[in-house]
C-alpha cells in the first residue's frame, strides 16, 4: 500500500519508472531488473538496473548497451510472451526452458555483457482495462551472495505492484500531455509553477538551498525575421535538447514562454546555479545550429539569500536575466 501511494503521487515519468523497478527489486532481493514499455509491436528498455554490471561498466555505459536494441514482440522472448499473454513467468535456469514452450530465453545479452541470468521473474504492467503497457523483469534473487529461485509467494505481490505501476504510468503519461510544451517537449509554465511551489515547501521544511535560472535567446526575433519561423522553432527545440542533456535528472527544465526557459535547480546553492548557467551559456554558444550561431543570456537567483518565497525567486531571477541582457547579452548575471 505504501509503495502504491508513492507511485500514484509521482508525476515525473522517468522518476516513476526508476522507482517502480527499485521497489520491486528491494522486496524480491533481485540483483538486477529491467522495465520495458510497450510501443506498438516493440518493447523498449525504459529502465535498466544491474548492480554487478554497473560496477563493471559504469551505469551510463550499461544503460547505453541495453537501450540500443528494443525487443520485437513477434520474437516471443520471455518479456514478449508476457506482454502478449498477460501471464507471469517465474523460472529458475532460463537456459533450460524446454523447446516445446511458446517462449524462449535469448542469451545473447548475457553473452555480450559477460553475465549469467540464473533466475528470472517476469510480470506484465497490466492496467484495469487489461491493456499491457509494459513488462517488469526481475533477475537473480539473491541470498548471502547466492542466486536462488524467486519464491512463488512473490508472484502475487509483484503482479499487484505491476498493476499499480501500470495505473501510475498511464496517469503520468496523461499528465505529461497537459504539462509538456508541444514544440520543445520540456515542461510548460503550468508545471513550472506547480513544481516551484512544491520545491519551495521542501526548502522551507528542510532548509535545502533552491535556485532558479532563467534563460532568454539573444536576438530571437531576428532569427524569425531573417530565416523564418521554422528556423526559430528549430532553435527552441535545439536549446531545449541541450538543457535536458546538460541538466541533472532531478532539475526541472521548462519553457517559461516564447523564447524564455526556466530551470528549477533542486538542492543547489547560488554558486552551483551560476556554474550551471555558465555551462549552459557555453554549450549553446558552441552548438552548430543550421542557420548559424545562437547565444543566450541567463539570470540566476537562489533561496534563501534572494527572497522569502517562490514568487520572490522568479522576480529575482528575472531581474538578473534583464541585467545580463542590459550588459551586452551572451552572459550570466546573478542578482
Long-range contacts (C-beta under 8 A, 24 or more apart in sequence): 3-161, 3-164, 4-161, 4-164, 7-164, 7-165, 7-168, 8-164, 8-167, 8-168, 8-171, 10-168, 10-172, 11-172, 11-175, 11-179, 12-172, 13-169, 13-172, 13-173, 13-176, 14-249, 15-249, 15-250, 16-165, 16-168, 16-169, 16-172, 17-46, 17-47, 17-169, 18-47, 18-49, 20-47, 20-136, 20-161, 20-165, 20-168, 20-169, 21-47, 21-49, 21-136, 22-49, 23-161, 24-136, 24-138, 24-158, 24-161, 24-162, 25-49, 25-138, 27-154, 27-157, 28-121, 28-138, 28-141, 28-150, 28-154, 28-158, 29-141, 29-142, 29-143, 30-121, 30-138, 30-139, 30-140, 30-141, 30-142, 30-150, 31-139, 31-140, 31-141, 31-142, 31-147, 32-138, 32-139, 32-140, 33-136, 33-137, 33-138, 33-139, 34-66, 34-79, 34-136, 34-137, 34-139, 35-125, 35-134, 35-135, 35-136, 35-137, 36-71, 36-79, 36-83, 36-134, 36-135, 36-136, 36-137, 37-133, 37-134, 37-169, 38-73, 38-83, 38-132, 38-133, 38-134, 38-135, 39-70, 41-72, 41-73, 41-74, 42-70, 42-71, 42-72, 42-73, 43-70, 43-71, 43-73, 43-79, 43-80, 43-83, 43-134, 43-135, 44-70, 45-70, 46-134, 50-115, 50-139, 52-115, 53-113, 53-115, 56-114, 57-113, 62-113, 65-112, 65-113, 66-109, 75-106, 76-102, 76-103, 76-104, 77-103, 77-104, 77-105, 77-106, 78-103, 78-104, 78-105, 78-120, 78-122, 78-137, 79-122, 79-135, 79-137, 82-122, 82-123, 82-124, 82-132, 82-135, 83-124, 83-132, 83-134, 83-135, 84-132, 86-124, 86-126, 86-130, 86-132, 87-124, 88-121, 88-122, 88-123, 88-124, 88-155, 88-158, 88-159, 89-120, 89-121, 89-122, 90-120, 90-121, 90-122, 90-149, 90-150, 90-152, 90-154, 90-155, 91-119, 91-120, 91-121, 92-118, 92-119, 92-149, 92-150, 93-118, 93-119, 94-119, 94-120, 118-147, 119-147, 119-148, 119-149, 119-150, 120-150, 121-150, 121-154, 121-155, 121-158, 123-155, 123-158, 123-159, 123-161, 123-162, 124-159, 124-162, 125-162, 125-163, 125-165, 125-166, 125-169, 126-162, 126-163, 126-166, 127-163, 127-166, 127-167, 127-170, 128-163, 128-167, 132-166, 133-166, 133-169, 133-170, 134-166, 134-169, 136-161, 136-162, 136-165, 181-240, 181-254, 181-255, 183-233, 183-236, 183-237, 183-255, 184-236, 184-237, 184-239, 184-240, 184-255, 185-237, 185-240, 186-240, 186-243, 186-244, 186-253, 186-254, 186-255, 186-261, 187-252, 187-253, 187-254, 187-255, 188-254, 188-255, 189-254, 189-255, 189-256, 189-257, 191-252, 191-254, 192-252, 192-254, 192-256, 192-262, 192-264, 195-252, 195-264, 196-252, 196-264, 196-310, 196-313, 196-314, 197-310, 199-252, 199-264, 199-266, 199-310, 200-303, 200-309, 200-310, 200-313, 202-266, 203-303, 203-304, 208-266, 208-267, 209-267, 209-268, 209-269, 209-270, 209-272, 209-302, 209-303, 209-304, 210-264, 210-265, 210-266, 210-267, 210-268, 210-302, 210-303, 210-313, 211-264, 211-265, 211-268, 211-269, 211-270, 211-272, 211-273, 211-300, 211-301, 211-302, 211-303, 212-262, 212-263, 212-264, 212-265, 212-273, 212-300, 212-301, 212-302, 212-313, 212-314, 212-316, 212-317, 213-262, 213-263, 213-265, 213-273, 213-276, 213-277, 213-280, 213-298, 213-299, 213-300, 213-317, 214-256, 214-260, 214-261, 214-262, 214-263, 214-298, 214-299, 214-300, 214-317, 214-318, 214-320, 214-321, 215-239, 215-243, 215-260, 215-261, 215-262, 215-263, 215-277, 215-280, 215-296, 215-297, 215-298, 215-321, 216-259, 216-260, 216-296, 216-297, 216-298, 216-321, 216-325, 217-259, 217-260, 217-294, 217-296, 218-294, 218-295, 218-296, 218-297, 218-325, 218-329, 218-330, 219-329, 220-258, 220-259, 223-291, 223-294, 226-291, 227-291, 231-290, 231-291, 232-259, 234-289, 234-290, 234-291, 235-259, 235-289, 235-291, 235-294, 238-287, 238-289, 238-294, 239-284, 239-294, 239-296, 242-280, 242-283, 242-284, 242-287, 243-280, 246-279, 246-280, 246-283, 247-276, 262-314, 262-317, 268-302, 269-302, 270-300, 270-301, 270-302, 270-305, 270-306, 270-334, 273-300, 273-301, 273-302, 274-300, 274-332, 274-334, 276-300, 277-332, 278-332, 281-330, 281-331, 281-332, 285-330, 295-329, 295-330, 296-330, 297-321, 297-324, 297-325, 297-329, 297-330, 297-331, 297-332, 297-333, 298-324, 298-331, 298-332, 298-333, 299-323, 299-324, 299-332, 299-333, 299-334, 299-335, 300-332, 300-333, 300-334, 300-335, 301-334, 301-335, 306-335
